[in-house]
Structure formats: structure tokens, C-alpha cells
Amino acid sequence: MAVSLLDGQRGGLNGWLEAGLFVLAISALTVVYAIAQQAGAHIIVFIVYAMSFAAAGMLALAGLGKNPIEVAFARESLVFGWSTVLLEAFYFLLLGLLTPAETSLALRLSVPVSLLVGWLLFRREMTSRLWLGSVIIVAAVVPILYGVDTDVRVFAGILAVLCSLIVAVKTFSSEFHPANRAASTVREKLRVTGLVILATTVIGVAVLLPLVLLAAAGLVPDGSFIPPVAAFWHGPTLITAIVVGAPVFVAMTYLTFSSVVKIGTESFLATSAFTPFSVLAIESLAAAAGFLTLGTFDRALLPFIALGIVGVLIVVHARHHGG
């Protein structure tokens, strides 16, 4: 039977194709972050600007529609927004203990965590092969965490699990968002996604702005996570956020919301196991074009990446073919 590239029921592309494009989008975002940092941008400010312009762009294309406030501040929208803010904070801490490649691999734990969340909260089936795939994924991550210094090893493990749990909660909130599930056209999905990202941006600014002002007044210690006031007026930050950040955020968030209702949270997260390879490919292209100085990839991670892929392939096949 031929597999259609389009989804006639929910609109847009086939869910698996959208998930694959999401992998490319999030890989591109990783490279965009590196380019922005090389341009002198504070990454938190860059994210706020990129999300703001992404939301504005999606809503300019799709319009506000009916009940925009209700959609933007629905329970699932707020869960998505707070999850996004918390994920940035915990991910930032985890990056202080692991390399970016190791951190990306550690977040493969989001697949078994999402399976457990789906099983415990949404009565989704857990079969023997799903358990096997989960164990293999965990086995691929444990050596990475074990390689961390002994005094922070437990902390790194806790952060990795917390980040993975937040990723699962965030993705489930997009899957079960009522407006997203009701959307049947690309324009409707763009509108819902734009409104949710707008709400997320509002939450992020509400958390960040007081910290920035308190740090500027000397009432809380400065840190690399809290940007200085001057970072908000940095020209290259604004330019890179508009030109490259916002378009990538549009693609990434739209593909998340569209794909996840078609193939499910667990399968959607499983596709991210291929992210390290797409990141390497996009980094190489960006370096060849002179946009990025390429770092050294730790080839010792390849066996663990491969093992993780074996695990997620088992999970995906078991989820969609039974057993």
C-alpha cells in the first residue's frame, strides 16, 4: 500500500514526514543558537525575540480567529508555556555539566519517560517490546551520565530526568490541546500554534523581566542565565532573531503541533534520536558557508547514539504495529 505524503483527515503533511522535518528544524535551531552566540547575542534574549516574532508571523498569516484569548490561555497552552520556560532553565543547568552532544543524547530519556506518562496518566498500553526499547534507550544514556564527575553525577542524572519529564509534559500538552486537535487545515494549525507561542512568550517575559531588573539593581547575583539590560538593545541579537531565529521557530513549533496529534507524543519524541546526525550535517553546511566555526564532535558518542536509535526503532515499531 502506498503511503500518502498528505494527511487527508487532519490536513498538512503525513505525520511522520512532519516529524522528520521537525528533526531538521530543531537541528537548524541548534546551529542558529551557535551562530547567534558567535554574533554576541545572549541566548535567552535571542529566544524571547525569536519566539515573539515567530508568534507574530504565524498570527499575521493565519489571523486571530474566534476566541483567541481562550485558545492562548487554555490550560494546555499554559502547561506548554510553563514547560517551555522550565525546560530552558533546567536545560541550561544540564549544559553546565555535559557537552551539547551529551545533553542531546541524555534527553533521549524523554522517550521512555513519555511512555511511562502515557501509561500512567492516559492508559496507553505498555507491551514487552515497549519496555525493551525503553531499557535500551536508558542503557544508551547511563554511560554518559556515569562519565560525569562523581560529585555532580547524581545531580546530572536528576536534571536529565527532569528535562525529559518536562519535554514529555510539554509535548503531551500540544497533543491534547483541544484547539490543536480540532484544527484540520494548515491555517488553523498555524493560528493555534501562534497563539500558544504568544502565551509562552508572555509567560517567559513575565518570569525573565523581574530577574533582569533585580540583577540590574544588584539585588540578585548576576549569572550567565540572566541577561544584562544592554543585551535587549544588541543589534545582532535582534537581526539574527528576526532573520533566522523566527522562521526556524515557526517551522519547529508548527511541525510539533501538527505532527504530534497524528503519530502521538511517544513516537514524535522517538524521531529526535536522529537529531545528532542532522545537527552535524547542518553544522557542516553552515561552517562551509562561513557562518559558523565548527567544533569537534566526540566520536566516542556514536555507539551510544546508535544504541539509542535501536531502542527508539523498537519503541516506534511496537507502538504502531503492536506487540
C-alpha positions in Angstrom: 0.0 0.0 0.0 1.4 3.4 -1.0 1.9 5.9 1.8 0.4 9.3 1.2 2.6 12.3 1.8 -0.5 14.3 2.8 -2.9 13.8 5.7 -6.4 14.0 4.3 -8.1 13.9 7.7 -6.1 16.4 9.8 -4.6 18.4 7.0 -1.0 19.2 6.2 1.7 16.6 5.5 1.9 13.0 6.7 2.6 13.0 10.5 5.9 11.0 10.1 7.1 13.4 7.4 6.3 16.3 9.6 8.2 14.7 12.5 11.2 14.2 10.2 11.1 17.8 9.1 10.9 18.8 12.8 14.2 17.0 13.4 15.7 19.1 10.7 14.1 22.3 12.2 15.3 21.6 15.7 18.8 20.7 14.3 18.8 24.0 12.4 17.8 25.8 15.7 20.8 24.3 17.4 23.0 25.7 14.7 21.2 29.0 14.8 21.8 29.3 18.5 25.5 28.8 17.9 25.5 31.5 15.1 23.7 33.9 17.4 26.1 33.3 20.2 29.1 33.9 17.9 27.4 37.2 16.9 27.4 38.2 20.5 23.8 37.5 21.3 22.6 36.5 24.8 20.8 33.2 24.0 17.9 33.9 26.4 17.2 37.3 24.8 17.6 35.7 21.4 14.9 33.1 22.3 12.5 35.7 23.6 12.8 37.8 20.4 12.7 34.8 18.1 9.5 33.4 19.8 7.9 36.8 19.7 8.5 37.3 16.0 7.5 33.7 15.3 4.2 34.2 17.1 3.6 37.5 15.3 4.4 35.9 11.9 2.1 33.0 12.4 -0.8 35.2 13.6 -0.2 37.6 10.7 -0.6 34.7 8.3 -3.5 32.9 10.0 -5.3 35.7 11.9 -6.6 35.6 15.4 -9.7 33.7 14.6 -12.5 33.1 17.1 -11.8 33.2 20.9 -8.1 33.9 20.7 -7.8 34.6 24.4 -9.5 31.3 25.2 -7.1 29.4 23.0 -4.0 31.3 24.1 -4.6 30.8 27.8 -6.3 27.4 27.8 -4.9 25.0 30.4 -2.9 23.1 27.8 -1.4 26.4 26.5 -0.3 27.4 30.0 1.2 24.0 30.6 3.1 24.2 27.3 4.2 27.8 28.2 5.4 27.0 31.7 7.0 23.7 30.5 9.0 25.7 27.9 10.3 28.2 30.5 11.2 25.4 32.9 12.9 23.4 30.2 15.1 26.3 29.2 16.2 26.8 32.8 16.9 23.1 33.6 18.5 22.5 30.1 20.8 25.5 30.8 21.9 23.8 34.1 22.4 20.5 32.4 24.6 22.1 29.7 26.9 23.2 32.6 27.6 19.6 33.4 27.5 17.9 29.9 28.6 18.9 26.5 25.8 19.9 24.0 26.1 16.5 22.2 25.9 14.6 25.6 23.0 16.7 26.7 21.1 16.0 23.5 21.8 12.3 24.0 20.7 12.4 27.6 17.3 13.9 26.6 16.6 10.6 24.7 15.2 9.7 28.1 12.2 11.7 27.1 11.0 8.7 25.1 10.8 6.1 28.0 9.5 8.9 30.3 6.8 9.8 27.8 5.9 6.1 27.6 5.5 6.0 31.4 3.5 9.2 31.5 1.2 7.9 28.7 0.8 4.5 30.5 0.2 6.0 34.0 -2.0 9.1 33.1 -3.6 8.3 29.7 -4.0 4.5 29.9 -1.8 3.8 26.9 -0.6 0.3 26.5 2.9 -0.8 27.6 3.9 -4.0 25.9 7.0 -6.1 26.4 8.7 -4.6 23.4 8.0 -1.1 24.6 9.7 -2.0 27.9 12.6 -3.5 26.0 13.0 -0.4 23.8 12.9 1.8 26.9 15.5 -0.2 28.7 17.8 0.0 25.6 17.4 3.8 25.5 18.2 4.1 29.2 21.3 1.8 28.6 22.5 4.3 25.9 22.2 7.3 28.3 23.6 5.8 31.6 27.2 5.6 30.4 27.1 9.3 29.5 25.8 10.3 33.0 28.3 7.9 34.6 31.1 9.7 32.9 30.3 12.9 34.8 32.4 13.9 37.9 31.4 11.9 40.9 30.4 14.9 43.0 27.8 16.1 40.4 26.8 12.7 38.8 23.6 12.4 40.8 22.6 16.0 40.1 23.3 15.5 36.4 21.0 12.4 36.4 18.2 14.2 38.2 18.5 17.1 35.7 18.4 14.8 32.8 15.3 13.1 34.1 13.6 16.4 34.9 14.3 17.8 31.5 13.0 14.6 29.9 9.8 14.8 32.0 9.3 18.4 31.1 9.7 17.6 27.4 7.1 14.8 27.7 4.7 17.1 29.6 5.2 19.9 27.0 4.6 17.5 24.1 1.6 15.9 25.6 0.1 19.3 26.2 0.4 20.1 22.5 -1.1 16.7 21.6 -4.1 17.1 23.8 -4.7 20.8 23.2 -8.4 20.9 22.2 -7.9 23.7 19.6 -5.0 21.9 18.1 -6.9 18.6 17.9 -9.8 20.4 16.3 -7.7 22.2 13.7 -8.0 20.5 10.3 -6.1 22.9 8.0 -2.6 24.3 7.9 -4.0 27.8 8.5 -5.9 26.7 11.6 -2.9 24.9 13.0 -0.8 28.0 12.4 -3.3 30.1 14.3 -3.4 27.7 17.3 0.4 27.4 17.3 0.9 31.2 17.1 -1.5 31.8 20.0 0.2 29.2 22.2 3.6 30.6 21.4 2.4 34.1 22.1 1.2 32.9 25.6 4.5 31.1 26.1 6.3 34.4 25.3 4.2 36.3 27.8 5.0 33.8 30.5 8.7 33.8 29.6 8.9 37.6 29.7 6.9 37.7 33.0 9.5 35.4 34.6 12.6 37.0 33.0 11.9 40.7 33.3 11.8 40.8 37.1 15.0 38.8 37.3 16.7 41.2 34.8 15.6 44.3 36.8 16.6 42.7 40.1 20.0 41.8 38.7 20.4 45.4 37.3 19.6 46.7 40.8 22.2 44.4 42.4 19.5 42.6 44.4 20.2 39.2 42.9 23.6 37.9 41.7 24.5 38.2 38.0 24.7 35.0 36.1 25.0 33.8 32.6 21.4 32.8 32.6 20.1 36.3 33.5 20.9 38.7 30.6 22.0 42.3 31.3 19.6 45.1 30.2 22.0 46.0 27.4 21.5 42.6 25.8 18.0 43.6 24.8 19.3 46.5 22.7 22.0 44.4 21.0 21.6 44.9 17.2 22.9 41.5 16.0 20.6 39.7 18.5 17.6 41.4 17.0 18.7 40.8 13.4 19.5 37.2 13.9 16.3 36.6 15.8 14.2 38.1 13.0 16.1 36.8 10.0 16.9 33.2 11.1 15.5 32.6 14.6 11.8 33.4 14.0 11.5 31.3 10.7 13.0 28.3 12.4 10.8 28.7 15.5 7.8 28.9 13.2 8.7 25.7 11.4 9.7 23.9 14.6 6.6 24.7 16.6 4.1 24.2 13.8 5.6 20.8 12.9 5.4 19.8 16.6 1.7 20.8 17.0 0.7 19.3 13.6 2.7 16.0 13.9 2.0 15.1 17.5 -1.7 14.7 17.1 -1.1 12.4 14.1 1.5 10.0 15.4 1.4 10.5 19.2 3.8 12.1 21.7 5.9 9.0 22.2 6.6 8.4 18.5 7.1 12.1 17.9 9.8 12.2 20.6 11.4 9.0 19.3 12.2 10.6 16.0 14.5 13.0 17.9 17.0 10.2 18.2 18.2 11.1 14.7 18.9 14.7 15.7 22.7 14.4 16.3 23.2 13.3 12.7 21.1 16.1 11.2 22.9 18.7 13.5 26.2 17.5 12.2 25.1 17.8 8.6 23.6 21.3 9.1 26.7 22.4 11.1 28.9 21.3 8.3 26.9 23.3 5.8 26.9 26.4 8.0 30.7 26.1 8.5 31.3 25.7 4.8 29.3 28.9 4.2 31.4 30.7 6.8 28.5 31.3 9.2 29.9 29.0 12.0 33.2 27.8 13.5 32.8 24.0 13.7 33.6 22.3 16.9 35.0 18.8 17.4 32.4 16.1 17.5 33.1 13.4 20.1 33.1 10.2 18.0 33.1 8.2 21.3 29.4 9.1 21.5 28.5 7.3 18.2 27.9 3.8 19.8 25.6 5.3 22.4 23.7 7.3 19.7 23.4 4.1 17.6 22.1 2.2 20.7 19.6 4.9 21.4 18.3 4.7 17.8 17.9 0.9 18.1 15.8 1.5 21.2 13.6 4.1 19.6 13.1 2.0 16.5 11.8 -0.8 18.7 9.5 1.6 20.5 8.1 3.1 17.3 7.5 -0.3 15.7 5.9 -1.7 18.9 3.7 1.4 19.3 2.3 1.3 15.8 2.4 -2.4 15.0 1.5 -3.9 18.3 3.5 -6.4 20.4 
